[in-house]
Amino acid sequence: MTAETGSFNYSNPRAIHWGAGSLDQLAPELSRLQVTRVAIVTTRSLLAQEKLLGRVRGALGAAEAPATEVIGQHAPMSEIEDAIAHTTEIGVDGIVSFGGGSAIDAAKMIAVRLADRHGLAYRGLPHIAIPTTLSVAELAGGAGYTEGTGDKAGMRDVRLLLDSVIYDAELTLATPMSLWLSTGIRALDHAVEGFLADGSHPFSDVMALEAVRRLFVSLPRAKAAPEDVGVRTENQLAAWFSYTLTGPAATGLSHVMGKQIGARHGIPHGVTSCLLMPHVMRYMERTKPDRMAELARATGSSRDAAVDVRGLISLLGLPQHIAEFGIGEPELRKAATELAGKYPAEDLLEIYLSAL
């Protein structure tokens, strides 16, 4: 028997802090990174949460925050360009992102573009994220944005990878429960797609299966107890575990199909995972039955992981049908045709229609 060979590159941020009160790590991290002037990149909803934003500002230590940049859903490139121009004008040497995937992805691109203007070809400006959803954009060396046409696009660059992440569940309590739970399903999608990815990935398989188990247990508990900071911390840890194989997970079939209809039709990323993941799993079962059987042991039934996932989405009260968003077969046929390549258009359309 020939021994299996492989390689693994751990590509999460260097420092990850978690637990209630871990915001206290922001000042030491900024000091370690020698940051004195930061731009805070956030969302309109969090800008309105003056108390929470005030806590972030109060945790900067010796650093000051001369700029607060606001980014909308799906990270419109026009808003990112405006933020780059403004932060260039006032001068900053680091970024703190506070929000969900759109704010964090935008902050990554701002950090890299500002570094280019500082002549730092080898890295982006120091970037610390304080996430308020479970989408785990903070763990990836890639970033998504929306073009002026409304189409989703993305960039990959090792310099996009963050320096630090702070998972302080106390700062997530203003996140609407529907958003919290749907991004939790997004994290589940990361774990499933990473586990089903082609190739050998034994380290991330262990993490992915543990993430699946933890999300199945802790997401219903979060719905039942919205103010329980301990449960939200459990959610955050499970989401972190879901995303150690970042590249293949982010380019899995459910993710790609979701991005194709998400930005164009105004559907958040977490919701696209709710709509598509069970149907993609059913499709993948045709070629990876053994992997799907192992997933089923993690989801709890030992019989049918796709049914279990669909049951969890239903239990959490999240959307399950694409038609709820005013999309019909013509739009789905167009999306399938545009995505065709690795997978035939007719297969993609079959998945889309099964989710309709």
N, C-alpha and C positions, 0 to 999 in steps of 0.2 A: 504494500500500500504506500503510495507516494504522499508525503506530507504536504499539506496545503500551504501555499505561500501568499503573502499579501502585504499591504502597507496601509497605514492610517495616519492622517494628519488632523490633529485636534485643532479645530478652528473656531472655538468659542472665545470670548474675551478673556483676558488674563485674570481679571479679578471679578468675582461674583459674590455679592453680599446679600443676605436675605434675613427676613424676620422683621417683626414690628420694631420700629425704632432704628432700623439700619440706615435710615437717611443720615444718621450721625456720621456715617462713613464718607459722606460727600466731601467735606472739608479736607480730611486726610488724603483722599484720593486726588483732589485738585492740587494739594501741596506736593504729593508724590510726583505728579505730572508737570509740576512747575507752571501751573495755569494761574493767571492773576486777573484776566478779563474774559468773561464768558458771554456767549450769546445763549439765551434760553430759547429753545425751539419747542413750541407747544401747540395746542389746539384752541379753537375759539371757546369750546365748552369749558376747558380748564382755565382759560383766561378769565372766565366769569367766576371761577371758584377762587376768589381772592384769598381765602384762608389757606387753601392748599398751596397755591402758588407762593404765598407769603412764607410758608414753611420751607419750601425749596430755597427761596432767596435767603432765608434766615440760616440755612445750613451751609452756605457757601464759605463760611470762615473768612479768611483774609481776602478772598477773591471778590470782585465786584461784577455786576451784571448790567452793562450799559445798554444791552439790546434784548428785546423779547420778540421773537419772530413767530408768526402765527401761520400754520399750515392746515389746509382743508383736507377732507377725505380723499383718498387715493393720490395724495401728494401731487397736486398740479404743478407742472414744471414752471409755469409762469410765476407762481408764488415762490418756488425755490429760487428762481433767478432774481426776484425782488429781494429775497432775504440775503443772497450772496452779495448783491450790490450794496445793501444797507450795512451789512457787517464788514464789508471791505472798507466802506467809508469811515465807520467809527473805530474800527480796529479792535479785534479780539484775538486771543491766543488759545481759546478752547471752546468747546460746545457742551452744553448740558441739554439733553432732550428729555421732555416730560410729557408723556402721552402714550398713544398707541402706535401701531405700525406706520401710519402715514407720517407722523411727526418724527419718528425715529429714522425712517428711511430718508426723509428730507434732510435731517440733520447730518446723516452720513455723507450725503452728496455735498452739502454745504462745507463740511469739514475737509473734504478732499479738494474741492475747488478753491477754498481759502488757502490750503496748504500749497497748491500750485502757485498761487499768487505770492506766497511767502518764499517760493523757491525750494520747497520741501518735496522733492521728487519721491522720497522713500516712504512717506507716511502721510496720513491726513492729520489735521489738528487733533489734539487730544479730545476724546469724546466719551462722556459718561451718560448713560441712559438711566432714567427712572421710569420704568414702564407702568402703565395703568391698565393694560389689557393683557391677555394671555397669548397674543399672536406671535410672540418671541422674535420679532424682527430684529431685536437687539443682539441676537446671537449669530446672525448671518453676515457673511462677507459679500453681500449683494444688496441692492436697493431697487425698489420699484417706484415708478412715477407715472403720471398720466400726461400724455401729449396733448397739444391743443386740439387735436381731432377727437379727443375722448378715448383714444386707444391706450391700453396699458403697455408700458415698456419697462425696461430694466437695465441695470448695469452691474457688472461684476468686477471687482477690483480688490485685491488684498488690503488696500489702504482703507477700505470702507469698514473694516472690522473695528469694533469699539475697543476701548481700553478697559472700561469698567461698567458693571451693571449693578444697580441697587434695587432689589425686590423688597420694597417696604409696603406691606399690604395695607397699612393705615392710609396710604395715599391713593388707594384704589377704591375707597368706599363710595366715592362720588360717581364711579363708573356705573352706568345703568346695568342692571342685572342681565338684560337680554344681550347686551354687548359683551359683558364678562363671560357669559356662558357660551355664546356663539364663537368667541375667540378661543374658548376652551376646546370646542370641537375642532377649531383650526389646529390647535396643538395636537389633538388626537389624530388629525389628518397628517401632520408632520410625522408622528410616530409610525402610523400605518404605512405611509408611502416610503419612509426610510427603510422599514422592515421588508417591504416588497420590492425595493430597488434591486436592479441587476447587480451581480457581483457578490463578493464575499465581504461582510462587514460585521464580524463577530462582536466587537466592542459595542457598536451602536445598537446591535440587535438586543443586547441585554438591557441597555438603557431604554430602547423603544418599548419593549414588552413591559418593563416596569412602569413607564409613563402611561401606557394603556391601562394597566391595572389601577394605578393611582387616580387617573382621570375618571374612570368608571365609578370609583368609590367617592371621590371628593367633589365632583361637579354637582351631583344631586344634593350633597350636604350644603354646598354654597347656596343653592337655590332655596333650600329650607331655612337657612340662617344667613341672610344677606350681610349682617353686621359682624359676623364672626371672623375676626382677623386671623385667627389660627387656621381656620379652614381655607381662607383665601391664600395664606402662605403655602398650604399644602397644594393648592391649585398651581401656584407659581412654580413650586419645585417640580411638579409633574410636567408642566409646560417646558421647563428647562431641560429635563431628561428627554423630552420628545425630540430634541433638535440637536443631536450630536453628529448626525450625518447630513449636514446642512445642504450641500449641493444637490445630491440626488433627491432628497426630500422635497426641496423647493421646486424641482423640475418634474415631480411625479405627475401622473395623468390627471388626478383630481385637481391639483393646483393649477396646472396649465389650462384645463378646461374651465375652471372657475375664473381665472384671470381673463379669459377670452370674453366672458359675458359680464364679469363684475364691473369693471370701470365703465364699459360701454353703456350699461343699463343701470348704473348706480346701486349695485348690490355690494355690500361690504364683504371683505374676504372671508370673515368667519361664517357668514351666511352662505356663501357659495360652497363651503365645505359641508355645511348642513344639507344642502340640496344635492350635492353630487357624490360625496364620499361613499355612501352605501352602494350606489349603483356602479361606481368604478370598482369597488371591491368585488362585487358580483362578477364583473367582467374579468378582473384579474384572476379570479378563481379558475378560469378555464386553463390558464397556463401555469399557475402557481398554487395548485391545490394543497400541497404540503405546507407551504408558508401560511396559507389561509387557515389551515387546521390548527397551526400553532398559535396564530392570532386568536382563534376562537377560545383557546384555553386561557388566554389573557383577558378576553372580554367576559368570560364567565360561563359560557354555555357549553363549551367543548364540542359544539355542533356547527354553529353558523355565525361567524363574526359579523357578516354584513347585516344579518337580522338583529344582532345585539346592538350594533351601532345605530341602526335605525330606531330601535327601541329607546336607546338613550336620548337621541335627539327628540323623540316624541315626549319622553318623560320630562325633559327640560323645557318643553313648550316652545321649541324653536321651529322655524319654517322648514317645510319638507318638499314643497312643490314649486318649480320654476314659474308656473303659470301665475302664482301669487304676485309676481313682479311685472305682469303685463307683457310677458314674452311668449311667443307662440312658435309653431313649427318653422315658419319662414326664417325667423331670426336664428333659430338653432341650426337650421340647415346651412345658413351662411357661416355661422361660427365653425361648424364641423368641417366645412369645405376649406376654410382658411387655415385650420389647424392640421389638416391632413398631411401626413408625412410618415413618421414612425408608425402611426396607427392609421388605418384606412378611414376615409371620411364616413363610410357607411357604418363602421363600428362606433365612431364618435357620435354620430347622429343617433344611433341606437341607445347609447348611454344618456345623451341629452333627453331624448324622448321618454325614456323610462323614468326620468326625474321630473317630467313635465307635470 
